[in-house]
Amino acid sequence: MVIAMILAIDTWEDVRLFGYKEFFKEPLELFLIILSFIIIIILFMKKIIKD
């Protein structure tokens, strides 16, 4: 929930400061953040299962 709120604030600030052109770059950033988050979760789960 915290990550979603941070992304919402970041998106709002980008649109306000740079216009809607910057808004269309947000999905790429969001995808990379979610992908990184999933990879970290998988690595932690593997460590927990191993121990």
Distance bins in CASP14 RR format, pairs under 12 A and 6 or more apart:
PFRMAT RR
TARGET T0000
AUTHOR 0000-0000-0000
RMODE 2
METHOD distances of the structure
MODEL  1
1 7 0 0 0 0 0 1 0 0 0 0 0
1 8 0 0 0 0 0 1 0 0 0 0 0
2 8 0 0 0 0 0 1 0 0 0 0 0
2 9 0 0 0 0 0 1 0 0 0 0 0
2 37 0 0 0 0 0 1 0 0 0 0 0
3 9 0 0 0 0 0 1 0 0 0 0 0
3 10 0 0 0 0 0 1 0 0 0 0 0
3 30 0 0 0 0 1 0 0 0 0 0 0
3 33 1 0 0 1 0 0 0 0 0 0 0
3 34 0 0 0 0 1 0 0 0 0 0 0
3 36 0 0 0 0 0 1 0 0 0 0 0
3 37 1 0 0 1 0 0 0 0 0 0 0
3 38 0 0 0 0 0 1 0 0 0 0 0
3 40 0 0 0 0 0 1 0 0 0 0 0
3 41 0 0 0 0 0 1 0 0 0 0 0
4 10 0 0 0 0 0 1 0 0 0 0 0
4 11 0 0 0 0 0 1 0 0 0 0 0
4 30 0 0 0 0 1 0 0 0 0 0 0
4 33 0 0 0 0 0 1 0 0 0 0 0
4 34 0 0 0 0 0 1 0 0 0 0 0
4 37 0 0 0 0 0 1 0 0 0 0 0
5 11 0 0 0 0 0 1 0 0 0 0 0
5 12 0 0 0 0 0 1 0 0 0 0 0
6 12 0 0 0 0 0 1 0 0 0 0 0
6 13 0 0 0 0 0 1 0 0 0 0 0
6 29 0 0 0 0 0 1 0 0 0 0 0
6 30 0 0 0 0 0 1 0 0 0 0 0
6 33 0 0 0 0 1 0 0 0 0 0 0
6 37 0 0 0 0 0 1 0 0 0 0 0
7 13 0 0 0 0 0 1 0 0 0 0 0
7 14 0 0 0 0 0 1 0 0 0 0 0
7 26 1 0 0 1 0 0 0 0 0 0 0
7 27 0 0 0 0 0 1 0 0 0 0 0
7 29 0 0 0 0 1 0 0 0 0 0 0
7 30 1 0 0 1 0 0 0 0 0 0 0
7 31 0 0 0 0 0 1 0 0 0 0 0
7 32 0 0 0 0 0 1 0 0 0 0 0
7 33 1 0 0 1 0 0 0 0 0 0 0
7 34 0 0 0 0 1 0 0 0 0 0 0
7 37 0 0 0 0 0 1 0 0 0 0 0
8 14 0 0 0 0 0 1 0 0 0 0 0
8 15 0 0 0 0 0 1 0 0 0 0 0
8 26 0 0 0 0 0 1 0 0 0 0 0
8 30 0 0 0 0 0 1 0 0 0 0 0
9 15 0 0 0 0 0 1 0 0 0 0 0
9 16 0 0 0 0 0 1 0 0 0 0 0
9 26 0 0 0 0 0 1 0 0 0 0 0
10 16 0 0 0 0 0 1 0 0 0 0 0
10 17 0 0 0 0 0 1 0 0 0 0 0
10 18 0 0 0 0 0 1 0 0 0 0 0
10 22 0 0 0 0 0 1 0 0 0 0 0
10 23 0 0 0 0 0 1 0 0 0 0 0
10 25 0 0 0 0 0 1 0 0 0 0 0
10 26 1 0 0 1 0 0 0 0 0 0 0
10 29 0 0 0 0 1 0 0 0 0 0 0
10 30 0 0 0 0 1 0 0 0 0 0 0
10 33 0 0 0 0 1 0 0 0 0 0 0
11 17 0 0 0 0 0 1 0 0 0 0 0
11 18 0 0 0 0 0 1 0 0 0 0 0
11 19 0 0 0 0 0 1 0 0 0 0 0
11 20 0 0 0 0 0 1 0 0 0 0 0
11 22 0 0 0 0 1 0 0 0 0 0 0
11 23 1 0 0 1 0 0 0 0 0 0 0
11 24 0 0 0 0 0 1 0 0 0 0 0
11 25 0 0 0 0 1 0 0 0 0 0 0
11 26 1 0 1 0 0 0 0 0 0 0 0
11 27 0 0 0 0 1 0 0 0 0 0 0
11 29 0 0 0 0 1 0 0 0 0 0 0
11 30 0 0 0 0 1 0 0 0 0 0 0
11 33 0 0 0 0 0 1 0 0 0 0 0
12 18 0 0 0 0 0 1 0 0 0 0 0
12 19 0 0 0 0 0 1 0 0 0 0 0
12 22 0 0 0 0 0 1 0 0 0 0 0
12 23 0 0 0 0 1 0 0 0 0 0 0
12 26 0 0 0 0 0 1 0 0 0 0 0
13 19 0 0 0 0 0 1 0 0 0 0 0
13 22 0 0 0 0 1 0 0 0 0 0 0
13 23 0 0 0 0 0 1 0 0 0 0 0
13 26 0 0 0 0 0 1 0 0 0 0 0
14 20 0 0 0 0 1 0 0 0 0 0 0
14 21 0 0 0 0 1 0 0 0 0 0 0
14 22 1 0 1 0 0 0 0 0 0 0 0
14 23 1 0 0 1 0 0 0 0 0 0 0
14 24 0 0 0 0 0 1 0 0 0 0 0
14 25 1 0 0 1 0 0 0 0 0 0 0
14 26 1 0 0 1 0 0 0 0 0 0 0
14 29 0 0 0 0 1 0 0 0 0 0 0
14 30 0 0 0 0 0 1 0 0 0 0 0
15 21 0 0 0 0 1 0 0 0 0 0 0
15 22 1 0 0 1 0 0 0 0 0 0 0
15 23 1 0 1 0 0 0 0 0 0 0 0
15 24 0 0 0 0 0 1 0 0 0 0 0
15 25 0 0 0 0 0 1 0 0 0 0 0
15 26 0 0 0 0 1 0 0 0 0 0 0
16 22 0 0 0 0 1 0 0 0 0 0 0
16 23 0 0 0 0 0 1 0 0 0 0 0
17 23 0 0 0 0 0 1 0 0 0 0 0
18 24 0 0 0 0 0 1 0 0 0 0 0
18 25 0 0 0 0 1 0 0 0 0 0 0
18 26 0 0 0 0 0 1 0 0 0 0 0
19 25 0 0 0 0 0 1 0 0 0 0 0
19 26 0 0 0 0 0 1 0 0 0 0 0
20 26 0 0 0 0 0 1 0 0 0 0 0
22 28 0 0 0 0 0 1 0 0 0 0 0
22 29 0 0 0 0 0 1 0 0 0 0 0
23 29 0 0 0 0 0 1 0 0 0 0 0
23 30 0 0 0 0 0 1 0 0 0 0 0
24 30 0 0 0 0 0 1 0 0 0 0 0
25 31 0 0 0 0 0 1 0 0 0 0 0
25 32 0 0 0 0 0 1 0 0 0 0 0
26 32 0 0 0 0 0 1 0 0 0 0 0
26 33 0 0 0 0 0 1 0 0 0 0 0
27 33 0 0 0 0 0 1 0 0 0 0 0
27 34 0 0 0 0 0 1 0 0 0 0 0
28 34 0 0 0 0 0 1 0 0 0 0 0
28 35 0 0 0 0 0 1 0 0 0 0 0
29 35 0 0 0 0 0 1 0 0 0 0 0
29 36 0 0 0 0 0 1 0 0 0 0 0
30 36 0 0 0 0 0 1 0 0 0 0 0
30 37 0 0 0 0 0 1 0 0 0 0 0
31 37 0 0 0 0 0 1 0 0 0 0 0
31 38 0 0 0 0 0 1 0 0 0 0 0
32 38 0 0 0 0 0 1 0 0 0 0 0
32 39 0 0 0 0 0 1 0 0 0 0 0
33 39 0 0 0 0 0 1 0 0 0 0 0
33 40 0 0 0 0 0 1 0 0 0 0 0
34 40 0 0 0 0 0 1 0 0 0 0 0
34 41 0 0 0 0 0 1 0 0 0 0 0
35 41 0 0 0 0 0 1 0 0 0 0 0
35 42 0 0 0 0 0 1 0 0 0 0 0
36 42 0 0 0 0 0 1 0 0 0 0 0
36 43 0 0 0 0 0 1 0 0 0 0 0
37 43 0 0 0 0 0 1 0 0 0 0 0
37 44 0 0 0 0 0 1 0 0 0 0 0
38 44 0 0 0 0 0 1 0 0 0 0 0
38 45 0 0 0 0 0 1 0 0 0 0 0
39 45 0 0 0 0 0 1 0 0 0 0 0
39 46 0 0 0 0 0 1 0 0 0 0 0
40 46 0 0 0 0 0 1 0 0 0 0 0
40 47 0 0 0 0 0 1 0 0 0 0 0
41 47 0 0 0 0 0 1 0 0 0 0 0
41 48 0 0 0 0 0 1 0 0 0 0 0
42 48 0 0 0 0 0 1 0 0 0 0 0
42 49 0 0 0 0 0 1 0 0 0 0 0
43 49 0 0 0 0 0 1 0 0 0 0 0
43 50 0 0 0 0 0 1 0 0 0 0 0
44 50 0 0 0 0 0 1 0 0 0 0 0
44 51 0 0 0 0 0 1 0 0 0 0 0
45 51 0 0 0 0 0 1 0 0 0 0 0
END
